């Protein structure tokens, strides 16, 4: 089935009454049906896959393998089905701000191989047509922003990024509600961190998409910000010359370059207030723009609540000078230009095409140019007989000469735009509305003829641009009608330059640059078909060149360098299956190499422990490997096992020391272990336990009789330089005393030293030491000159009360100078 024969046919229960518009990949029709005396209207999108030219081209690309070509087209249909599913999902949730989707039908034939896809959707008025008929106020723009924020909230909460927000994809229903349509390039947010996918309309595209950087749903906020900015800025994009100044393709390219570079736009000319700040924030770089539509909406609502009624009603865009009353009469021209489209820029596999039916081509430079029939004045030729009265002939001649429409047309055809402007101001503007409409239609058609002549190479760019700008200045048609033609003219010029650059780059072997330029060639450009073929050649040459360059990386096992080269290749040729497969192969090689390396490191570490029990060296090697290869489970496991073995070994040794009451040594041992394995609960618990069992000095014990201790018991002795905790009086002498200490069975042993100070080595006076436990003599000794120091260790198990007695030795004139040192109690 072809688009040429659908008018009058029955589709999905509706009669096709007229074509609303067509684009590069389908056509939209108006379907009507009568039911119980009521008429129902719907928009029906028809997509025909493949067309004859497309089939031959794809068949050639696949080496005339019919099965492969058919698989290619089936994949394209899957892409369209994705759009259908997106619409269906959103329509089921809430279609107040989304174009309602009703149903669809996919028909497949095998001979010849073909798909006919029909999608039935809500019939609405496109935003551009609505503005042309009604004009637009500040209040209208704010309402549009609020409605679109609600639409984006629905999309983003459903995990969908629209990616092609622009005026051509916004529609208006009978209640004045603005609705978002065309989800042909919508993308699931689960993919949003991937880069390299450029889809959408360049003039509204967020910088991160254009630069192939990872992006998220805020790209839709950016595009909506551009829409609102343009409406508030006399239909001019950011950084363009202020209206009504003329602009060229160079102006447009410079403005787009600044925008995509991330420059902050100036405030729109019609919003030098808080509203302008809100809109500029929306279309700023990612780090500075709104992160979600709810916040954007909140700021718009706050501004709306404080703005005056006068400002709300201030007209920003005036309605067209002439409103064509035939807009709903079936005129293919008007419907083609201003009725709901079937969608924009749907992406379907390698043979992706764009499809905006009624969107002005300037707003969708990648859509196939709609072949709109030109309105022509039908000049009635009066074929008279020779007997026609001379007076009648004279009257007709005079009428023809003085008719302002005829004079206006002639002035336009002769490029006498000053004369045409005077005729409009003096004769047509306030004259007969029918003649005004006729002149307006003629100017619109002539402007399209100028563009077509440039496209076909019959006019130079400068001449075409000058004529369009002069016609715009006359004022008989709105700026909104002429600006798209000028934009399309500039886009065609840019496209032609890209095509020429691409050819030069191909000859020079710069395939990457050639790919970039051939992709800039738009469908309206006569070079488009050749550009697509050359693009395919450039891609093949680029891929072959890159694949060859990988051989050296493979030889040197520089797999990461190979992946880096392929990743760059994916930026040039996004989503290329060959590149992706190569990357997966290299990643596996890297994984295998890492596995071998890690296994060797683990094996060596275990060998170190086995041979020398040097856990420090082994763990150091394993941890260094973990830093180099993070997230390797086998390293994590090996480190955990080795730490556990090391801790167990240290705890066992500490326990042995503690069994000998060497608690301080046990704590020191575990403290060193903690430096290698910090934050280990088992060692923390053992250290705490051993510290509690540290020996208690005699000076720290509470006693009930006898002399007091001075200087904390700290006194160095010449003979016993390492001794401390000397029991002495205030004069440094150990007089007699008898002290009792309440042990309550807490301690299991007592150690200490009993000696004669070196300074008193000649004294013959002796001193006795006696120690009792619960009245039982546990230790006794006498110290005088000539006796070596005595060390003692006394078992205190179960002792409740301890008594220590220092007294003069019998037979001595005085009590001796012997001292106690390092007396400690162990639990």
C-alpha positions in Angstrom: 0.0 0.0 0.0 1.3 3.5 -0.8 0.4 6.9 0.6 -0.9 8.1 -2.8 -4.0 5.9 -2.7 -5.3 6.2 0.9 -7.7 9.2 0.5 -11.2 7.8 0.4 -10.2 4.4 1.9 -11.3 2.9 5.1 -8.6 2.5 7.8 -9.3 1.3 11.3 -13.0 2.1 10.8 -12.4 5.7 9.7 -12.7 7.2 6.2 -9.5 9.0 5.1 -10.7 12.4 4.0 -7.5 14.2 3.3 -3.7 14.2 3.9 -2.6 16.4 6.8 1.1 16.2 6.0 4.0 14.0 5.2 7.6 13.6 6.2 10.6 11.5 5.5 9.1 8.3 6.9 5.4 8.4 6.7 2.2 10.4 6.2 -0.5 11.7 8.5 -4.2 11.7 7.4 -7.4 13.0 8.8 -9.8 10.1 9.5 -13.5 10.8 9.9 -16.5 8.6 10.8 -20.1 9.1 11.5 -21.8 7.4 14.4 -25.4 8.1 15.6 -25.4 11.5 13.8 -22.1 12.6 15.4 -18.8 13.1 13.5 -15.6 11.8 15.0 -12.1 12.9 13.8 -8.8 11.3 14.4 -5.2 11.6 13.2 -3.9 8.4 11.4 -0.2 8.0 10.8 0.7 5.7 8.0 4.3 4.4 7.8 5.3 2.3 4.8 8.4 0.2 5.1 10.3 -0.2 2.9 9.8 2.1 -0.1 11.3 1.0 -3.4 14.4 3.1 -3.2 15.0 2.2 0.4 14.7 -1.5 -0.3 17.2 -1.4 -3.2 19.7 0.6 -1.1 19.6 -1.7 1.9 19.6 -4.8 -0.3 22.8 -3.5 -1.9 24.4 -2.8 1.5 23.7 -6.4 2.6 25.3 -7.8 -0.6 21.9 -8.6 -2.1 21.2 -11.0 0.8 17.4 -10.8 0.9 17.1 -12.5 4.3 19.5 -10.0 5.9 17.8 -7.0 4.3 14.4 -8.2 5.5 15.8 -8.7 9.0 17.1 -5.1 8.8 13.6 -3.8 8.0 12.0 -5.9 10.7 14.4 -4.2 13.2 13.2 -0.9 11.9 9.6 -1.9 12.6 10.7 -2.9 16.1 11.9 0.7 16.6 8.5 2.0 15.5 6.8 -0.4 17.9 9.0 1.0 20.7 7.4 4.5 20.0 3.9 2.9 20.0 4.6 1.2 23.4 5.9 4.5 24.8 2.7 6.3 23.8 0.6 3.4 25.1 2.3 3.4 28.5 1.9 7.1 29.0 -1.6 7.3 27.6 -2.7 4.7 30.1 -1.2 6.7 33.0 -2.4 10.2 32.2 -3.1 11.8 28.8 -4.0 15.3 30.1 -0.7 16.7 28.8 0.3 13.9 26.4 -1.2 13.4 22.9 -3.6 10.5 23.4 -2.8 7.3 21.7 -5.8 5.1 20.7 -4.7 2.0 18.8 -2.5 0.7 16.0 -2.4 -1.9 13.3 0.7 -3.5 11.7 0.2 -5.3 8.4 2.9 -7.5 6.9 3.1 -8.9 3.4 5.8 -11.3 2.2 5.6 -10.9 -1.6 6.6 -8.3 -2.0 8.2 -7.9 1.5 6.4 -4.9 3.1 5.0 -3.4 6.3 2.1 -1.0 6.6 1.9 0.6 10.0 -1.2 2.6 11.1 -1.3 4.5 14.3 -4.5 6.3 15.4 -4.0 9.3 17.7 -5.7 12.3 19.0 -6.5 15.0 16.4 -5.1 18.4 17.7 -3.9 21.8 16.5 -0.2 22.2 16.2 1.3 25.0 18.4 2.7 26.9 15.4 -0.7 27.0 13.7 -2.4 28.0 17.0 0.0 30.9 17.4 -0.5 32.0 13.8 -4.3 32.1 14.3 -4.4 33.6 17.8 -1.1 35.2 18.6 0.6 34.6 21.9 0.8 36.4 25.2 3.1 36.2 28.2 0.4 34.3 30.0 0.1 31.8 27.2 3.8 31.2 27.3 3.7 30.5 31.1 0.7 28.2 30.7 2.6 26.3 28.0 5.6 26.0 30.3 3.4 24.7 33.2 1.6 22.1 31.0 4.9 20.9 29.5 6.4 20.6 33.0 3.5 18.3 33.9 4.0 16.3 30.7 7.8 15.9 31.5 7.1 14.9 35.1 4.9 12.1 33.8 7.5 11.0 31.3 10.4 11.1 33.7 8.5 9.4 36.5 7.9 6.7 33.9 11.6 6.4 33.2 11.3 8.0 29.7 13.3 10.8 28.2 11.6 12.5 25.3 14.7 14.0 23.7 12.9 16.1 21.0 11.0 18.9 22.8 10.3 21.7 20.3 7.3 23.7 19.1 6.6 21.2 16.3 6.0 18.5 18.8 3.6 20.5 21.0 -0.2 20.6 20.3 -3.3 22.4 21.6 -6.7 20.8 22.2 -10.1 22.5 22.0 -9.9 23.5 25.7 -6.6 25.4 25.1 -4.6 22.7 26.9 -1.1 22.2 25.6 0.0 18.6 25.0 3.3 16.9 24.2 3.5 14.5 21.3 5.9 12.6 19.1 7.9 10.1 21.1 9.8 8.8 18.1 13.2 9.5 19.8 12.1 8.9 23.4 14.7 6.9 25.4 14.4 4.8 28.5 16.3 6.4 31.4 18.0 3.1 32.1 20.2 3.9 29.1 20.8 7.6 30.1 24.3 7.1 31.2 25.4 5.9 27.8 27.0 8.4 25.5 27.4 8.5 21.8 23.7 8.7 20.8 22.8 11.9 19.0 19.0 12.0 18.4 16.7 14.9 18.4 16.6 18.4 16.8 19.9 20.2 16.9 18.5 23.7 17.6 16.9 22.5 20.8 19.5 19.9 21.8 21.3 20.0 25.2 25.1 20.4 24.9 25.8 17.1 26.6 23.8 15.2 23.9 25.6 17.0 21.1 29.0 16.3 22.7 28.1 12.7 23.2 28.4 12.9 27.0 26.3 10.9 29.5 23.0 12.7 30.0 19.8 12.3 32.0 16.2 13.6 31.9 17.3 17.2 32.4 18.0 17.3 28.6 14.2 17.6 28.2 14.1 20.6 30.6 16.9 22.2 28.5 14.9 21.8 25.3 11.7 23.1 26.9 13.7 26.1 28.1 14.8 26.8 24.5 11.2 26.6 23.3 10.1 29.2 25.9 13.2 31.3 25.3 12.5 31.5 21.6 8.8 32.5 22.2 10.0 35.3 24.5 12.7 36.4 22.1 10.8 37.3 19.0 11.2 33.8 17.6 15.0 34.0 17.8 17.2 31.3 19.3 19.8 32.3 22.0 22.7 34.4 20.7 21.0 35.2 17.4 20.9 38.9 16.2 18.0 40.7 17.8 14.9 40.9 15.7 14.2 42.6 13.3 17.8 42.6 12.3 18.6 40.2 9.4 20.8 37.2 9.9 22.8 34.7 7.9 23.8 31.1 8.1 27.1 32.3 9.7 25.1 34.0 12.4 23.1 30.9 13.0 26.2 28.7 13.2 28.0 31.1 15.5 25.0 31.2 17.8 24.7 27.5 17.9 28.4 27.1 18.6 28.1 29.4 21.6 25.0 27.6 22.9 26.6 24.1 22.6 29.8 25.4 24.2 27.8 26.1 27.3 27.7 29.9 27.2 24.8 31.3 29.4 22.2 33.0 27.1 21.3 36.6 27.7 17.8 37.3 29.0 15.1 37.1 26.2 14.1 40.5 24.9 10.5 40.2 26.1 11.4 38.8 29.6 14.1 41.0 31.3 12.7 40.0 34.7 12.4 36.9 36.9 10.6 35.0 34.1 13.6 35.5 31.9 15.9 34.2 34.7 13.8 31.1 35.1 13.9 30.3 31.4 17.6 31.0 31.1 18.2 28.6 34.1 16.3 25.9 32.3 18.4 26.2 29.2 21.8 26.5 31.0 24.5 23.9 31.2 23.7 20.7 33.1 25.3 21.8 36.4 23.3 25.0 36.5 19.9 24.0 35.1 16.8 22.5 36.9 17.3 18.8 37.7 13.6 18.0 37.5 10.5 19.4 36.0 8.7 19.9 39.3 11.2 22.6 40.4 10.9 24.3 37.0 7.1 24.3 37.3 7.4 25.6 40.9 9.3 28.7 39.8 7.0 29.4 36.9 4.0 29.2 39.3 5.6 31.5 41.8 6.2 34.1 39.0 2.7 33.6 37.8 1.3 34.4 41.3 2.9 37.8 41.5 2.7 39.0 37.9 0.2 41.7 37.0 -2.9 41.1 34.8 -1.5 43.6 32.3 1.7 41.7 32.0 -0.1 38.4 31.8 -2.1 39.7 28.8 0.8 41.4 27.0 1.0 40.1 23.5 4.4 38.7 22.6 3.6 37.3 19.1 0.9 38.8 17.0 -1.4 36.7 15.0 -0.7 36.5 11.3 -1.6 39.6 9.2 -4.0 37.3 7.2 -5.6 34.3 8.7 -6.3 31.8 6.0 -10.0 30.8 6.3 -9.3 27.7 4.4 -7.3 26.1 7.1 -10.0 23.5 7.8 -11.4 23.4 4.3 -9.2 20.6 3.0 -6.5 22.8 1.4 -3.5 20.6 1.2 -1.2 23.5 1.6 -2.5 24.7 4.9 -3.0 21.3 6.4 0.4 20.3 5.2 1.9 23.2 7.0 -0.1 23.6 10.2 -2.0 20.5 11.2 -0.9 17.8 13.6 2.2 15.9 12.4 2.8 12.2 12.6 6.1 12.6 14.5 9.6 13.9 14.3 12.9 12.2 13.9 12.1 8.6 14.6 15.2 6.5 14.9 15.1 3.1 13.2 18.3 1.2 12.7 21.0 2.0 10.2 18.5 3.4 7.7 17.0 5.9 10.2 14.8 8.7 8.8 13.0 11.6 10.2 9.3 12.2 10.0 7.7 15.5 10.7 4.6 15.8 8.6 3.3 19.3 9.1 6.3 20.7 11.0 7.8 23.6 9.1 11.0 22.3 7.5 13.1 24.9 9.3 12.0 23.4 12.6 12.9 19.9 11.5 15.8 20.2 9.0 16.1 16.4 8.8 12.6 15.9 7.6 12.0 15.2 3.9 10.7 18.4 2.2 7.0 18.2 1.8 6.0 18.6 -1.8 3.4 21.2 -1.2 1.4 22.4 -4.3 1.8 26.1 -4.9 -1.2 28.3 -5.1 -1.3 30.0 -8.3 -3.7 32.7 -9.5 -5.8 31.4 -12.1 -5.9 34.1 -14.7 -9.0 33.9 -16.6 -8.3 34.2 -20.3 -11.4 35.6 -22.0 -11.6 34.1 -25.4 -13.9 36.5 -27.2 -15.1 36.7 -30.7 -14.2 39.5 -33.0 -17.5 41.3 -32.3 -16.6 42.0 -28.5 -17.2 45.7 -27.9 -14.0 47.8 -27.8 -15.3 49.4 -24.7 -15.4 46.1 -22.8 -11.9 45.3 -23.9 -10.7 48.7 -22.8 -12.3 48.3 -19.4 -10.6 45.0 -18.9 -7.3 46.5 -19.8 -7.7 49.4 -17.4 -8.8 47.1 -14.6 -5.9 44.8 -15.2 -3.4 47.7 -15.0 -4.9 49.2 -11.8 -5.5 46.0 -9.8 -3.3 46.3 -6.7 -2.9 42.5 -6.4 -1.7 42.3 -10.0 0.7 45.2 -9.4 1.9 43.7 -6.2 2.6 40.3 -7.9 4.5 42.0 -10.7 6.6 44.0 -8.2 7.5 40.8 -6.3 8.4 39.0 -9.5 10.6 41.9 -10.6 12.2 42.0 -7.1 10.9 45.5 -6.7 10.3 45.1 -3.0 10.1 48.8 -2.3 7.2 49.1 -4.7 5.5 46.0 -3.3 5.8 47.4 0.2 4.2 50.7 -0.9 1.3 48.8 -2.5 0.8 46.8 0.6 0.7 49.9 2.9 -1.3 52.2 0.6 -3.6 49.8 -1.3 -3.9 46.3 0.3 -3.5 46.7 4.0 -6.7 48.5 4.6 -8.5 47.4 1.5 -10.5 44.4 0.4 -9.7 41.4 2.7 -10.0 39.0 -0.2 -7.4 40.8 -2.2 -5.2 41.0 0.9 -5.4 37.3 1.3 -4.6 36.7 -2.4 -1.5 38.9 -2.2 -0.4 37.2 1.0 -0.8 33.8 -0.5 1.2 34.9 -3.6 4.0 36.2 -1.4 4.1 33.0 0.6 4.3 30.9 -2.6 6.9 33.1 -4.2 9.1 32.8 -1.0 8.9 29.0 -1.3 9.7 29.3 -5.0 12.9 31.3 -4.1 13.9 28.6 -1.6 13.2 25.9 -4.1 15.3 27.7 -6.8 18.2 27.8 -4.3 17.8 24.2 -3.5 17.9 23.3 -7.2 20.9 25.5 -7.8 19.1 28.2 -9.8 19.8 31.0 -7.3 22.9 31.9 -5.3 22.6 31.9 -1.6 23.1 35.6 -1.2 20.4 36.4 -3.7 17.9 34.0 -2.2 18.6 35.3 1.4 18.2 38.9 0.3 14.9 38.2 -1.5 13.5 36.4 1.5 14.5 39.1 3.9 13.1 41.8 1.7 9.8 40.0 1.5 9.8 39.6 5.2 10.2 43.3 5.7 7.0 44.1 3.7 5.0 42.8 6.6 2.1 41.2 4.7 3.0 37.8 6.2 4.1 37.2 9.8 7.7 36.7 10.9 6.7 33.3 12.0 6.0 32.2 8.4 9.1 33.7 6.8 11.7 32.8 9.5 11.4 29.1 8.9 12.1 29.5 5.2 15.2 31.6 6.1 16.3 29.0 8.6 15.8 26.3 6.0 17.8 28.3 3.5 20.7 28.6 6.0 20.5 24.9 6.9 20.7 23.9 3.2 23.7 26.2 2.8 25.4 24.6 5.9 24.4 21.2 4.5 26.0 21.8 1.1 29.2 23.0 2.8 29.3 19.9 4.9 28.9 17.7 1.8 31.7 19.4 0.0 34.0 19.2 3.1 33.1 15.5 3.5 34.2 14.8 -0.1 37.5 16.6 0.4 38.1 14.7 3.7 37.3 11.4 2.0 40.0 12.1 -0.6 42.4 13.1 2.1 41.7 9.9 4.0 40.3 11.7 7.0 37.3 9.4 7.4 36.4 10.5 10.9 35.9 14.1 9.8 34.1 12.9 6.6 31.6 10.9 8.7 30.9 14.0 10.8 30.3 16.2 7.8 28.2 13.7 5.8 25.9 13.4 8.8 25.2 17.1 8.7 23.7 16.8 5.2 20.0 17.1 5.6 17.2 15.5 3.6 16.1 18.7 1.9 19.6 18.9 0.3 19.7 17.3 -3.2 23.0 15.8 -2.2 21.3 13.9 0.6 21.1 10.5 -1.2 24.8 10.7 -2.3 25.8 11.8 1.1 24.2 8.8 2.7 26.1 6.5 0.3 29.4 8.3 0.9 28.7 8.2 4.6 28.4 4.4 4.4 31.7 4.4 2.5 33.4 6.6 5.0 32.1 4.4 7.9 33.4 1.3 6.2 36.8 2.9 5.5 37.0 4.3 9.0 36.2 0.9 10.5 38.7 -0.9 8.3 41.4 1.5 9.2 40.7 1.3 12.9 40.6 -2.5 12.9 44.0 -2.7 11.1 45.5 -0.4 13.7 44.5 -2.8 16.5 46.8 -5.5 15.3 49.9 -3.9 17.0 48.0 -3.5 20.2 47.1 -7.2 20.1 50.7 -8.2 19.4 51.9 -6.1 22.4 49.0 -7.3 24.5 48.0 -3.6 25.0 44.4 -4.5 25.3 43.4 -1.4 27.2 44.8 0.8 24.5 42.8 -1.2 22.0 39.7 -0.7 24.0 40.4 3.1 24.2 40.8 3.2 20.4 37.5 1.3 19.9 35.7 3.5 22.4 36.7 6.6 20.4 35.5 4.7 17.4 32.1 4.3 19.0 31.9 8.0 19.4 32.4 8.4 15.6 30.2 5.4 14.7 27.8 5.1 17.7 26.5 1.6 18.7 28.6 -0.1 16.0 28.1 -3.9 16.6 31.6 -4.8 15.3 33.3 -2.3 17.7 31.2 -3.4 20.6 32.1 -7.1 19.9 35.8 -6.3 19.7 35.6 -4.4 23.0 34.0 -7.4 24.6 36.8 -9.7 23.3 39.5 -7.4 24.6 37.8 -7.1 28.0 37.8 -10.9 28.2 41.5 -11.0 27.4 42.2 -8.4 30.1 40.0 -10.4 32.5 41.9 -13.6 31.8 45.3 -11.9 32.2 44.2 -10.3 35.5 43.0 -13.6 36.7 46.4 -15.3 36.0 48.2 -12.4 37.6 46.1 -12.4 40.7 46.3 -16.1 41.1 50.1 -15.9 41.0 50.1 -13.1 43.7 47.9 -15.2 46.0 50.0 -18.3 45.4 53.3 -16.3 46.2 51.8 -14.8 49.4 50.8 -18.2 50.7 54.3 -19.4 50.0 55.8 -16.6 52.0 53.7 -17.5 55.0 54.4 -21.2 54.6 58.2 -20.7 54.4 58.8 -17.9 56.9 55.5 -17.0 58.6 56.1 -13.4 57.4 52.5 -12.4 57.4 53.5 -8.7 57.1 55.2 -9.2 53.7 52.4 -11.5 52.5 49.6 -9.2 53.4 51.5 -6.2 52.0 51.7 -7.9 48.6 48.0 -8.9 48.6 46.8 -5.5 49.6 48.9 -3.8 46.9 47.4 -6.2 44.4 43.9 -5.3 45.6 44.6 -1.6 45.0 45.6 -2.4 41.5 42.7 -4.8 40.8 39.8 -3.6 43.0 36.7 -5.6 43.4 38.4 -8.9 42.7 36.6 -11.4 45.0 39.5 -13.9 45.0 41.9 -11.2 46.4 39.3 -10.1 49.0 38.9 -13.8 50.1 42.7 -14.4 50.2 43.3 -11.3 52.3 40.5 -12.2 54.7 41.8 -15.7 55.2 45.4 -14.6 55.7 44.3 -11.9 58.2 42.3 -14.5 60.1 45.3 -16.9 60.2 47.6 -14.1 61.4 45.2 -12.9 64.1 44.7 -16.5 65.3 48.5 -17.0 65.5 49.1 -13.8 67.5 46.2 -14.5 69.9 47.7 -17.9 70.6 51.1 -16.5 71.4 49.5 -13.7 73.6 47.6 -16.3 75.5 50.8 -18.2 76.3 52.3 -15.0 77.7 49.3 -14.2 79.7 49.4 -17.8 81.1 52.8 -16.8 82.5 51.3 -13.5 83.9 53.3 -11.6 81.3 50.3 -9.5 80.4 52.3 -6.4 79.4 54.2 -8.5 76.8 50.9 -10.0 75.6 49.4 -6.5 75.1 52.5 -5.3 73.3 52.4 -8.3 71.0 48.8 -7.7 70.1 49.4 -4.0 69.7 52.0 -4.7 67.0 49.5 -7.1 65.4 46.9 -4.4 65.3 49.2 -2.3 63.1 49.0 -5.0 60.4 45.3 -5.9 61.0 43.5 -2.9 62.6 40.0 -2.9 64.0 40.0 -6.6 64.8 37.4 -7.3 67.4 39.1 -10.4 68.8 42.4 -8.7 69.4 40.6 -5.6 70.9 38.8 -7.9 73.4 42.0 -9.7 74.4 44.0 -6.5 74.9 41.2 -5.1 77.1 41.2 -8.4 79.1 45.0 -8.5 79.5 45.2 -4.8 80.5 42.8 -5.5 83.3 45.3 -8.1 84.6 48.3 -5.9 84.6 50.3 -6.2 87.9 49.5 -3.9 90.7 52.4 -2.1 92.4 52.8 -2.4 96.2 52.6 1.4 96.4 49.1 1.3 94.8 47.8 -1.0 97.5 45.8 0.3 100.4 47.3 -0.6 103.7 46.3 -0.2 107.3 49.5 0.3 109.4 53.1 1.3 108.9 55.1 4.0 107.2 53.8 6.0 104.2 55.5 6.0 100.8 57.2 9.0 99.3 58.1 10.0 95.7 55.7 7.5 94.3 58.2 4.9 95.3 60.4 5.9 92.3 64.1 5.9 93.2 67.0 4.7 91.1 69.7 2.7 92.8 73.3 2.5 91.7 73.5 -1.2 92.1 70.1 -2.0 90.7 69.7 0.6 87.9 66.7 -1.0 86.4 64.8 -1.2 89.7 62.0 1.1 90.6 59.1 1.4 93.0 61.3 1.5 96.1 59.6 1.3 99.4 61.1 4.1 101.6 60.3 6.9 104.0 60.6 10.6 103.6 64.4 10.5 104.1 65.0 7.8 101.6 65.5 5.1 104.3 63.5 2.0 104.8 62.5 2.1 108.4 60.6 -0.7 110.0 56.9 -1.1 109.4 54.1 -3.6 109.6 51.5 -3.2 106.9 48.3 -5.3 106.3 46.7 -5.4 102.8 43.2 -6.7 102.1 43.6 -9.0 98.9 40.2 -10.8 99.1 41.6 -13.6 97.0 42.0 -11.4 94.0 45.7 -12.0 93.3 47.4 -15.3 92.5 51.1 -14.3 93.0 53.4 -11.6 94.3 57.0 -10.8 93.1 59.7 -8.4 94.2 63.2 -7.7 95.2 64.9 -7.3 98.7 68.3 -5.7 98.7 70.9 -3.5 100.5 71.6 -0.2 98.8 75.1 0.3 97.4 75.6 3.4 99.5 75.2 1.4 102.7 77.2 -1.7 101.6 79.6 -1.4 104.6 76.8 -1.3 107.2 76.6 -4.4 109.4 73.1 -3.6 110.7 70.6 -6.1 109.4 66.9 -6.0 108.5 64.4 -8.8 108.4 61.5 -9.2 105.9 58.6 -11.4 106.7 55.5 -11.9 104.6 52.3 -13.6 105.9 49.2 -14.8 104.1 46.1 -15.2 106.2 48.6 -15.7 109.2 50.7 -18.2 107.4 54.4 -17.3 106.8 54.9 -17.2 103.1 58.4 -15.7 102.8 61.2 -14.5 105.1 64.7 -13.2 104.6 67.4 -11.1 106.3 69.5 -8.5 104.4 72.8 -6.9 105.6 76.1 -5.9 104.1 77.7 -8.7 101.9 74.4 -10.4 101.0 73.3 -10.4 97.4 69.9 -9.0 96.4 67.1 -11.5 96.9 64.3 -11.8 94.3 61.1 -13.5 95.4 57.9 -14.9 93.9 55.1 -15.9 96.3 52.0 -17.8 95.6 49.0 -15.8 96.8 46.2 -18.1 95.5 43.2 -17.7 97.8 44.9 -15.3 100.2 42.4 -12.9 101.7 44.8 -10.8 103.9 48.5 -10.1 103.4 50.9 -8.8 106.0 54.4 -7.4 105.3 56.8 -6.8 108.2 60.2 -5.0 108.0 62.1 -5.1 111.4 65.6 -4.9 112.9 67.6 -8.1 112.8 68.2 -9.5 116.2 71.8 -8.6 117.4 72.0 -5.4 115.3 72.4 -2.1 117.0 70.1 -0.4 114.6 67.6 -1.4 111.9 69.4 -2.0 108.7 69.1 -0.1 105.4 67.6 -2.9 103.3 64.8 -1.9 100.8 62.0 -3.5 98.9 61.8 -2.9 95.1 59.5 -3.8 92.2 56.9 -5.4 94.4 54.0 -6.4 92.2 50.7 -8.3 92.6 49.3 -10.4 89.7 45.7 -11.4 89.3 
